[in-house]
Amino acid sequence: MPDAEIVRLHARKTDFYTGMLADGSVVLRPGVERLMQEALAAGLRLGITTTTTPANVTALLQHSFASDTDGWFDVIAAGGIVPQKKPAPDIYYHALAQMALAPGQCLAFEDSVNGLLSSSAAGLVTLVTVNPYTRDQDFTGAAVVLDSLGEPGYPCHRLAGAPEPGELVDVDYLRELYAMHVAEQRAGS
């Protein structure tokens, strides 16, 4: 397929996706907005690392959140801003540099094996929430694999890894997960 045709098809796909976001056909997964707001209230810094286009990220932020997300993210690393896309770690290295953080100071959230390979190669502890397309992928190396982040009355379920989050993932659970992983790394050194 010629490059021009690939670019045209990708632009068309972006149009469909942003349209679906605008009309409410695509919604956030359980727990995403709740956990982000809790993290911000706790003084945690947020960043986005994605291989999708900046237009898709902008549409997602504009149409999917009940609150205005201006100022939520220290960095939004999207699209072709790095030489290699996931599973290469380039996008994480870029975001870490922009945030002036070391990998050991962060926790990554991913939903695919390519995302896990990328975050792991960059040295980040990674929490995976599967989706219908990635549910059967091999997430060896993830700190924990969950079906969602959970909501009150809509609990998440641990599929692999530890510790068990209970009904939902919250900031306390993230801190416990991170501390447990760091302790395991020290013990293995």
C-alpha positions in Angstrom: 0.0 0.0 0.0 1.4 3.4 -0.9 2.4 5.8 1.9 -0.1 8.4 0.8 -2.9 5.8 1.1 -1.8 4.8 4.6 -1.8 8.5 5.7 -5.3 9.0 4.2 -6.6 5.9 5.9 -5.1 6.9 9.3 -6.6 10.4 8.9 -10.0 8.8 8.2 -9.7 6.6 11.3 -8.9 9.6 13.4 -12.0 11.4 12.1 -14.2 8.3 13.0 -12.6 8.1 16.5 -12.9 11.7 17.3 -16.5 11.7 16.0 -17.3 8.7 18.3 -15.8 10.6 21.2 -17.8 13.7 20.5 -21.1 11.8 20.3 -20.5 9.8 23.4 -20.0 6.4 21.7 -16.6 6.0 23.3 -16.4 6.4 27.1 -13.7 6.1 29.7 -13.1 2.8 31.3 -14.3 2.4 34.9 -12.2 4.2 37.5 -10.0 6.3 35.1 -11.4 9.7 35.9 -11.9 8.9 39.6 -8.3 7.7 40.1 -6.9 10.6 38.1 -8.8 13.2 40.3 -7.7 11.3 43.5 -4.1 11.3 42.3 -4.2 15.0 41.6 -5.7 15.8 45.0 -2.9 13.7 46.6 -0.3 15.9 44.8 0.8 13.2 42.3 2.0 14.3 38.9 0.4 12.9 35.8 1.6 12.4 32.2 0.4 10.7 29.1 2.5 8.5 26.9 0.8 7.2 23.8 1.5 6.4 20.2 -1.9 7.7 19.1 -2.1 11.1 17.4 -2.3 14.4 19.3 -5.7 14.9 17.7 -7.0 11.7 19.3 -5.6 12.7 22.7 -7.2 16.2 22.5 -10.5 14.7 21.5 -10.4 12.2 24.4 -9.6 14.9 26.9 -12.3 17.2 25.6 -15.1 14.7 25.4 -14.6 12.0 28.0 -14.1 13.8 31.3 -16.7 15.4 33.4 -14.2 18.0 34.5 -11.9 20.3 32.5 -8.5 18.6 32.3 -6.4 21.7 31.7 -3.4 21.6 33.9 -3.8 17.9 34.9 -0.8 16.7 32.9 2.8 17.7 33.2 3.4 16.2 29.8 1.3 14.7 27.0 3.7 12.7 24.8 1.7 11.6 21.8 2.2 10.6 18.2 5.4 10.6 16.3 7.5 12.8 18.6 10.0 10.0 19.2 11.9 7.9 16.6 10.3 4.6 17.6 6.8 3.8 18.8 5.9 1.3 21.5 7.2 -1.4 22.2 10.3 0.7 22.1 10.8 2.7 25.3 11.4 6.0 23.5 8.0 7.6 24.4 8.7 6.9 28.1 12.2 8.3 28.0 10.8 11.4 26.4 8.1 11.9 29.1 10.6 11.2 31.9 12.9 13.8 30.5 10.1 16.3 30.2 9.0 15.7 33.8 12.7 15.6 35.1 12.0 12.2 36.7 13.9 8.9 36.9 12.1 5.7 36.0 12.2 4.6 39.7 10.0 7.6 40.6 7.1 6.6 38.4 4.3 4.1 37.9 3.0 3.4 34.4 -0.5 2.3 33.4 -0.8 0.3 30.3 -3.4 -1.9 28.5 -1.4 -3.8 25.9 1.7 -6.0 25.7 3.5 -3.4 23.5 2.8 -0.8 26.2 4.1 -3.1 28.9 7.2 -3.8 26.9 7.8 -0.1 26.4 7.3 0.9 30.1 9.3 -2.1 31.4 12.2 -1.3 29.0 12.2 2.2 30.3 12.4 0.8 33.9 8.9 1.7 35.2 6.8 -0.3 37.5 3.7 -1.1 35.5 0.0 -1.7 36.3 -1.9 -3.2 33.4 -5.7 -3.0 32.9 -6.7 -5.3 30.1 -9.4 -4.6 27.5 -11.3 -7.0 25.2 -8.6 -6.8 22.6 -5.7 -7.4 25.0 -7.2 -9.7 27.6 -5.3 -12.8 26.4 -1.9 -11.2 25.9 1.1 -12.2 28.0 1.7 -9.6 30.7 4.6 -11.2 32.4 6.6 -8.5 34.1 3.6 -6.3 35.1 3.4 -5.5 38.8 -0.3 -6.4 38.6 -2.9 -7.1 35.9 -6.5 -6.0 36.5 -9.7 -6.0 34.5 -10.3 -2.4 35.4 -9.5 0.2 38.0 -12.9 -0.3 39.6 -15.6 2.0 40.8 -17.7 1.9 43.9 -20.3 -0.8 43.3 -18.3 -2.0 40.2 -15.2 -3.8 41.6 -12.0 -4.5 39.8 -10.6 -8.0 39.6 -6.9 -9.0 39.8 -6.0 -11.3 37.0 -2.2 -11.6 37.8 0.4 -10.1 40.1 0.0 -8.7 43.5 -1.3 -7.3 45.8 -5.0 -7.6 45.6 -6.6 -4.1 45.2 -9.9 -4.8 46.9 -12.9 -3.1 45.3 -11.0 -0.5 43.4 -7.6 1.0 42.8 -6.9 4.1 44.8 -3.8 6.2 45.6 -3.1 4.1 48.7 -3.1 0.9 46.6 -0.8 2.5 44.1 1.6 3.5 46.9 1.5 -0.1 48.3 2.0 -1.6 44.8 5.0 0.7 44.1 6.6 0.1 47.5 6.2 -3.7 47.2 7.8 -3.7 43.8 10.7 -1.5 44.9 11.3 -3.8 47.9 11.3 -6.8 45.6 13.8 -5.1 43.3 16.1 -4.4 46.3 15.8 -7.9 47.6 16.7 -9.2 44.1 19.8 -7.0 43.8 
